[in-house]
Every structure is written in C-alpha cells, then in structure tokens.
Amino acid sequence: MATFSAFPDPGGSRSTALDTRSASYIGGSLSTTPNTFQNSVSSSDISDYYKFQVSSSSLVSLDLDGLTGDASLQLYPETGSVLQTADSSGTTSELITRTLDPGIYYVRVASVSGASTNYDLTLVTYSIQESGNSDNALATALNIGTLTSYTTTDFVGNRGVVTDTNDYYQFNVANSGTFNLTLNGLVGNGNVELYNNSGTVIASSTQADTNSESISRVLTSGTYYVRVFPSGSGAATNYNLDLSFSADPPDNAGNTLGTANNIDPFTSPTISDFVNSADPNDYYRFDLTSNTLINFTLTPTTANADVQLLNSSGGIISSSTQTGTTPDSINRSLNAGTYYIRVFPISGAATNYNLSVSATAIGTDIAPNTLNTANNIGNLNGSQNYSDFVGNIDTVDYYKFTLTYNGDFSLNLSGLTGNADVELLYNNGSLVQSSTQAGNSDENINTTLAAGTYYIKINSIGSANTFYNLSLFAEYQAQILQISPGGGSSDPDNLTVLNGTLYFTANDGTNGVQLWKSDGVTNTRLTTINSSNFNPDNLTAFGNKLVFTANNGTNGTELWMYDGTTAQILTDINVGSGSSAPSNLTVVGNNLFFTANDGIHGRELWVYNGNTVSLVKDIYSGASSSNASSLVGFNNKLYFAANNGVNGTELWSSDGTTTSLVTDIYAGAFSSSPTELTVAGSRLYFTADNGTNGVELWMNDGTTTSRLTNLDSVFGPTYLTAVGNTLFFVTDSDGDFEQELWKSDGIVTVPMNANLAEAPNIGFGPIYLTAIDDSLLAFTTYDPNIGFELWLTDGNQFFVNDIWSGTDSSIPDSFVLFGDTLYFAASESTNGRELWKLDSPVSVPSRVSDINPGVGDANPANLTVVGNKLFFTANDGTNGTELWVMTEEVMSIT
C-alpha cells in the first residue's frame, strides 16, 4: 500500500485534476495494490479532482475515510456526467464500488455545505470474480445438494459494465441441526438472506459496507435457499461464501413430562444431548424412595442453556440461569417422590450439553428441629461424635447435653459441602456463643461452661444443603470438695480406695483428724472419736473392710476396722492405754499382715484373717523385737526382712501359719539387711549385703535366692520399681557419684543408656520412678540442657518432655494413670505448680488446671483414681489444702 501527502492541491475541475498516473504517484493504471491520497477540502477549496486510469475491465473501489467534516465522493468518466455518487452525512466514510471498462476516469472529493475536513482517498482495482452461473432467481438457484459444508467465490453488483444483482444457492438438510453461513472477502457492500422452501426469508444479515455477514440458524429437515445480493442501488463486490450444517445428535430426552427419560441419580450418570429452537425442551425423570440430596450440573458447550428442577406436576422447585456457557448447578434436598429435570436453550440458541447427576441418601434425622425435641446426649464427659444433614427439607438440628460439673467445652462442625453455622445455647434458648464462618469452612466453639443443661443448634444458611460431622468434647475442671471452712486446711491424707469409694483422713477444724469418705460430690465424716488425738492412719482395703490404725484415747494406737457402717477397734493388742502402734499393713490373699508391739514380745509379725487378730510368730523370742520390715506378697506368702537374734536381719516368709527363714545371705549373726522387696513377674527382687560384695541386687524365684549384680556400687541399688516383668532401679555402678538407670529381667541386668556420661545417668539420676500400667516407666531426672523434667521409657527407648522450657526444672511427681492418661504435678513459670497430663508418650504434656491462679503453687499431691474420678489434694491460695476431684474421659498413653 502506498500513501501520498503534501502534494500540490488537486484542481477543482477535471481539467486541473491531479493525475495519479504520474511517476510521482501511481505511475500508471490502478492495480490491486491500494493507493491512498491524503488532503483536505473546505469552503475555500470546495473540490479536489483526481485522474486515474483502468487498464482492463475491473471492479474498482473508491474509499473516502478519515473525515473530520462532511464530504461527498463522485465518479466521472473521461467525458460526460457523473457515473456514481456516495454522499453519506457527517463524517461517515464514503464508498463507491463499480465495474468499469478500460479508460480514463475522475474522482471528485467535495466539501458539503462548505465543511472543512481532512480525508484519505484510497483507490484500488480487483478482478471481477463473476462465475457466470445462471443463478439469479430461486427457480435457477445453484443446487448444492445435501449440505455438510460448501465454499465458493463469486460476484454481485448493480452498477457498472458488469452486473449480477442476485446469486441464489439451493441446499437440502435431512435432519434437524445447526446451519452456519459466513459471507466475507467483501470489497463493497454485500448482504445475504436465508429462505425456506416456500421462498420466505427466515434469516438475514445486512452489515454495512465491507463488514462480513453471518447467519446461524437451527433448521429442520427440508430445502432452503441462500441469496447473496448487493446492498442498495450502487454496490458491487466479490465475495467468499462458506456454508456448513451440523446435524443434531440423537435426542435422548423426552420433550414433555410424559415422555421424560427415566434416570437413576444414584448411579451418578452423565448425559450428553442437544437443545435448540427445534428441540426446546429436554426432560429427565427420577424417583426417590427416601429423603435424598440431589445434585446436578449442566454444562453447555457452545451457547446458553439453563436448567430447572420440577416437582411431579411440573412446578418449578429450583432453577439455575447462568449466562453463556457458564455451568448451571442445582443442589437440593428432596423428600421421597417423583421429580423432573428440564434443560432448555435461551432465545432458541443451539448447543450440545453435558448433564451430570448424583444423589446421596439422607439417613434418618437423629437431631430433631426444636429445643423441646432435641437429641438428648445426656451427660457430656469426654468425646461424642455425630453425623447428620441440614438443608431445605431439614433446616435446623438441635442437640441437648448436660454438664454435671464446670468444664471446658469444645465443638467442631466439619465435613461441610455447603454453608452451615452453629450456636451454643443456654437451657432457656438464649445464645452462649456462635460460629458463623463463610462457605464450607469448619465451625468451632471453645469455651468454659458452668454445670447445667445446654443446647447446640446447627442450621443451613441460605439455600445450602450439607451433610456434617459434629464433634463435641467436655473436660470437667477440678472441683474443690472443701472440708474445713474458710482459709484453714483440712489436710486430707491416706487416700485409699475401697469398693469404688474414696476413704481418707482429714481435719474439719472442729473434730480433729477423723475418718472420711467421698463420692466426688459429697464428703462424709465417718467418725467423731477422740477429737484431740484419734489420728486414723495406715488405711488399707481388706476385702470389704477398711482397716486402719487409730487412738480412741483409751486403748492407745491400735488396729481398727470400718465395715461400711461402723468404725470399731479390732483388738487391743497392747492391753490398756499402751499403744501397739500397728504398721506395715500388707494384704496377702485372705490375710492382713502387720507389725505391732503387744508390750510382751516386742515388735513382731501379726495377722488378721477377717475374724481374729493373732501373733504370727515371736521371731525374736522374748521381749526383743524382730522388727519385720519391707513386707510384700509373693507366691501367696508374705516375704519380709526380720531379725531372729541368731541370723541377723535376713529374708523370711510366712503363710500366716508357718513362718521361716528363707535364706541366711550374710551367714551367721551378721545382717544382710534385705530392703525394697519388689515383685516383678514371677520373681522377688530386693537389695542385700552378703558381707563380701556390698549392697547388691538379689532375686528369689520362689525356690532359690541369688545375687544378680556385682557392681561394687558407691550407692547401692535403690528405687526398685516393677513394670510388668521388668525391674527398674537406680545405682552408681562406676563410682562417679552420679546415679544411673538400670533394668533387669532376672537374667540380664543392664543400664538403660550404655553411655553413663549422659542423661538419665548423671547427677541425682532418676527419681519418682512410677510404673504406668505394665508397659511404661515414668520418672523425673536431670539433663543439663533441660533441667529436671518428665521422662518415660518402655524399656527400649526414652520419651522426654521439657515442660518448663529451657534449663529450668518442672520437677514432675505424683504420677498416676487415670484411665489411660498420665496425670502428674509439675511447675512452670506462668502458672506455678499445677496438675498436668500426658495423653501419649509422643504427645505434648498439657496443663489441666490453674487451681491457684497465676504464678501461685497449688501443689497437687496424693493423686488417687476412683473409677472415672481423680481425687487429689491442692491449695487454691484461698481455702488452704483441701480435697479436689476431676472427672474425665481419658485417652490412650500406650
């Protein structure tokens, strides 16, 4: 394309016209290469003439655009009057297209009404693409035959030396489908029409100037015609015509409710079909036998189609009307019944589509829809989980629960596929707390609740339909069971379990130390005896009786019994006001062994068989005491250490009738002094000194007594603790004055950590060794990196917890297994010494209480489990040291 500007102003007549043939311009005749001349006209320069030459019969295009004011365009022959004029108003471009014979011609650009305007005048010629077909009427239309696709090039025009005012094309279609027509490649204004078989126009396209024309139309089977023609009375143009036809796919859906295609939504079908103006409705039927969540998505491929959900009579339940090819979706809960899906095009548009349908049965509603009918969970203690549904057929679910004690409450609503919110309500229905996250995000509530009745309300938001998982958890807070009013301490002690009841001693500030019991709600004083000095002690469960020692002020400290009704002295061993001071109460089968001094035989071994109390044996004959100690049951006998005055303090056994020396470890009158008698599996372990090896670990298997170690310890074995069949103990084997943790199965005795220079083999070594069922040992030990902290071992590996972060020490103690969760006392900087728990060896310990608020120390102690209750003593900083209880559902530690 060539562009010319800044040339001498063209003349105002044909005789003074600018000659485009000049070598300065086109340099000859017009060609298929466009040439543009840029100039202006105004009231002082009304007309610009251009002279051009056509070398052969051609289609000539004269285009005037870039106008800023009104101008007209005229075509003149070499001599004679105007051939053609283009005079659109305003700044609209002007276009003349015409077939011309060879010769000289002029084009005039003229200002209209003196308007000033710049312009671009483009001159170009085209070969005339006239086919010569006799196709100028419907009757003589060019017969394409059955149309699939067709492309041709031709010419129409009504001005010039070559004219062809109409081109008709005939075609047939055998099925319904979509017809598409494109008319492009225009150099002048050409239009197009689509006719049915009777010659009636059913569609047309009449774009201006050289803009392409197009028609898209749904056709049924039959014969049709296409007419291409020049627009108006002065147009000529070549054109490219493209025709195509796509037959509709088979219609798999009925077009009425009565002929609807039956589908099973539970098989999750995906259906492909087609809608258009000739097939404006596709119906699908499905039947539900129970409440169901139905979901379907319509995805149109080429044009806009929408979808509706209908009831059995065709009434609209729900619809989706996205624009264009955006997928339409409906998610709806439905009761049992018959339903229909309707797919339909918008404004007769033709489109293929995919319809995906799925269904999920909604189970029986476990949570009714009102406060009065709420699902009553009952007492919530621990975890409870529920699954249900809310949506348009069940908009609200209610749950009811009760807390017996104050507790920490948490709620999680998850598994949502639509928006649902949750509320926690008081017993009167007023709001405690709510969670209203958007969309299908989880909802959570965490709070502390007082004892009482509460409701949970779950409701769907808007049109949402969703299944859900509801997880509830309540953990009761520790409750004080106050005995001594005000700030005085009742100092509960001797916590002992008998037949599911806690027995203990305490001082209510009025009656002195007496015998008490508690069910976790109410404390009951069982005795009011000798308020100044009754002092019950050594509480021991024996069958259905509680045996203990006490002083009634008359008989001294003797053996007593409580049978569930009455507390009474069993016998006055040291007759009169003297005290026999029973101690070491140990149950072995049907016998309760203990030591006492009757004032005649010294301190010896006694037995209570449930009926009578008797001296077992005067082991050290006469008034001297054998001082039996370390009493333990093993192989249905009592084993203990005692001194008969001949063999020193050695290992003895008794069945309550026969009492004998088991072995004289340190021969002669010397004492091996057995201590820490501990049963692990089928073996009895203890420490003793045979006079040669020092204090070492010994074992008795019921027949033979043997020494297990020869460690030459600076500090002999101590803290003997049985875990299942394994014995753990602490000793200093290498003389570095640092204690180590060892284990033995009666055959192999080894340190738990072979590296004696690192924890738990340094400093004081392990303390507070406690068996956690038959698989774990809990203890406290020192590590220079973390201080004195909680350790666990299963006999193979260690689990370490740094409760007070850094090198400060939490010094855990009072370990007890509550259900399957480890509870203990520990300290840290923020809350002082409080109650803690550990859910599993690999979990993180968590503080259970803040009984003494802030940094104050509650000093929990005497942790004792009774069923699902954990009793302990603690000081809240206000009421002194009192009895406390916690009720909790526990988790696994193994």
Disulfide bonds with the S-S distance in Angstrom:
none
